[in-house]
């Protein structure tokens, strides 16, 4: 398994590099969402309406201070609205704004076109198998690292 682990580590490093290249290219051609913040904006959209920053930090696996700075940037760009939680005045509730939803639609469409181009020579079965394997891999890594438990604790 050691050699398999080494090979997988190499492939993961290449995947991370590819993701960085895609993100950098997106920032150049579609700057509506600041570089590095599209993923966090997507996470906010997927969470229940009016989510808290602490839940976002737990779900994203990011440090709360990183999430706080990122939220401030999303707010300053008009993509996210932050308002006081009536149940806890120290906490903020986060909501994606209409401008944020429009930026997300554009983002999803743009990524879809890039992936369609990249996977043009793949069969639908290969794409489905890759998506399933990637989903399983991320869940298993989170479980192995105890991230799932951290999500439950944040609730």
SEKOL-67116 format. One line per field, with one value per residue (C-alpha): residue in three letters; x, y, z. Coordinates in Angstrom, 3 decimals, decimal comma. Layout:
N
type c(ALA  ...)
px c(X  ...)
py c(Y  ...)
pz c(Z  ...)
This chain:
155
type c(UNK  UNK  UNK  UNK  UNK  UNK  UNK  UNK  UNK  UNK  UNK  UNK  UNK  UNK  UNK  UNK  UNK  UNK  UNK  UNK  UNK  UNK  UNK  UNK  UNK  UNK  UNK  UNK  UNK  UNK  UNK  UNK  UNK  UNK  UNK  UNK  UNK  UNK  UNK  UNK  UNK  UNK  UNK  UNK  UNK  UNK  UNK  UNK  UNK  UNK  UNK  UNK  UNK  UNK  UNK  UNK  UNK  UNK  UNK  UNK  UNK  UNK  UNK  UNK  UNK  UNK  UNK  UNK  UNK  UNK  UNK  UNK  UNK  UNK  UNK  UNK  UNK  UNK  UNK  UNK  UNK  UNK  UNK  UNK  UNK  UNK  UNK  UNK  UNK  UNK  UNK  UNK  UNK  UNK  UNK  UNK  UNK  UNK  UNK  UNK  UNK  UNK  UNK  UNK  UNK  UNK  UNK  UNK  UNK  UNK  UNK  UNK  UNK  UNK  UNK  UNK  UNK  UNK  UNK  UNK  UNK  UNK  UNK  UNK  UNK  UNK  UNK  UNK  UNK  UNK  UNK  UNK  UNK  UNK  UNK  UNK  UNK  UNK  UNK  UNK  UNK  UNK  UNK  UNK  UNK  UNK  UNK  UNK  UNK  UNK  UNK  UNK  UNK  UNK  UNK)
px c(0,000  2,977  3,651  -0,070  -0,206  2,798  1,234  -2,067  -0,201  1,431  -1,930  -3,536  -0,735  -1,382  -5,127  -4,515  -2,280  -5,029  -7,589  -5,237  -4,786  -8,548  -9,118  -6,394  -7,765  -11,286  -10,069  -8,504  -11,552  -14,438  -13,410  -16,939  -15,975  -12,519  -9,987  -10,252  -13,710  -15,977  -15,779  -16,736  -19,604  -20,794  -20,615  -22,704  -25,297  -25,467  -25,902  -29,315  -30,512  -28,975  -25,970  -23,376  -19,717  -18,735  -20,814  -19,230  -15,744  -16,558  -18,019  -15,269  -12,432  -11,000  -9,753  -12,426  -10,159  -9,727  -13,486  -14,033  -11,674  -13,219  -16,733  -15,643  -14,395  -17,589  -19,634  -17,526  -18,105  -21,872  -22,034  -22,998  -25,093  -24,164  -26,657  -26,911  -28,451  -31,469  -30,885  -27,190  -26,132  -22,457  -23,066  -23,817  -26,148  -24,924  -27,049  -26,045  -27,300  -28,997  -25,657  -23,993  -26,557  -25,943  -22,181  -22,701  -24,821  -22,065  -19,468  -21,316  -21,864  -18,205  -16,897  -19,365  -18,005  -14,384  -15,115  -17,165  -14,185  -11,676  -13,793  -14,919  -13,101  -14,470  -17,495  -20,463  -19,607  -16,035  -17,260  -19,806  -17,206  -14,719  -17,339  -18,419  -14,830  -13,962  -17,044  -16,185  -12,569  -13,457  -15,959  -13,428  -10,665  -12,998  -13,982  -10,348  -9,457  -12,475  -13,873  -17,363  -17,276  -16,235  -19,253  -21,574  -19,993  -20,520  -24,280)
py c(0,000  2,317  2,670  3,092  5,803  7,543  7,413  8,721  11,522  12,517  12,516  14,564  17,112  17,346  17,720  20,572  22,236  21,868  23,386  26,324  26,849  26,813  29,272  31,616  31,512  32,175  35,203  36,562  36,127  36,370  38,581  38,974  36,727  37,455  34,649  31,971  33,024  31,236  28,024  29,783  31,569  28,164  26,804  29,688  29,023  25,320  25,938  26,603  30,196  32,583  30,448  31,450  31,994  29,309  26,723  27,853  27,487  23,995  22,848  24,356  23,120  26,629  28,569  30,932  33,953  33,019  32,642  36,002  37,796  36,012  36,935  40,559  40,479  38,842  41,471  44,329  42,980  42,862  39,071  38,233  40,084  39,887  40,873  40,454  37,254  38,284  35,259  36,073  39,688  38,646  36,390  37,263  35,555  35,189  35,240  35,247  38,446  38,564  39,768  36,794  34,410  35,897  35,526  31,914  31,124  32,528  30,593  27,262  27,822  28,749  25,728  23,527  24,685  24,165  20,673  19,769  20,750  18,926  15,754  15,823  12,550  10,770  8,523  9,302  6,128  7,343  10,750  9,153  6,723  9,549  11,722  8,819  7,895  11,523  11,875  8,701  9,779  13,167  11,608  8,958  11,521  13,669  10,621  9,568  13,054  13,275  16,224  14,722  14,781  18,437  19,254  17,577  19,467  22,809  22,262)
pz c(0,000  0,537  -3,197  -3,892  -1,220  -2,757  -6,230  -4,888  -3,075  -6,357  -8,167  -5,381  -5,613  -9,352  -8,705  -6,264  -8,871  -11,498  -9,133  -8,482  -12,232  -12,784  -9,920  -11,161  -14,714  -13,415  -11,462  -14,655  -16,875  -14,363  -11,433  -9,975  -7,051  -5,590  -6,057  -3,437  -2,258  -4,739  -2,715  0,499  -1,241  -2,517  1,035  2,384  -0,303  0,633  4,356  5,837  5,419  7,897  8,833  11,423  10,659  13,207  11,305  8,048  9,571  10,829  7,513  5,396  7,595  7,712  10,701  12,090  11,558  7,875  7,520  9,210  6,804  3,823  4,919  5,272  1,688  0,412  2,277  0,875  -2,647  -2,022  -2,386  1,209  3,772  7,445  10,103  13,849  15,168  17,263  19,521  20,082  19,542  19,402  16,384  12,772  10,352  6,777  3,647  -0,013  -1,676  -5,090  -6,518  -4,830  -6,352  -9,806  -9,316  -8,214  -11,264  -13,458  -11,461  -11,747  -15,480  -16,030  -14,103  -15,971  -19,329  -18,225  -16,909  -19,992  -22,138  -19,930  -19,836  -23,478  -24,242  -21,155  -21,313  -19,061  -17,137  -16,535  -15,357  -13,012  -11,621  -11,054  -9,331  -7,115  -6,219  -5,464  -3,265  -1,379  -1,009  0,494  2,915  3,980  4,509  6,612  8,646  9,086  10,303  12,578  10,611  10,646  14,444  14,393  12,199  14,640  17,557  15,772  15,620)
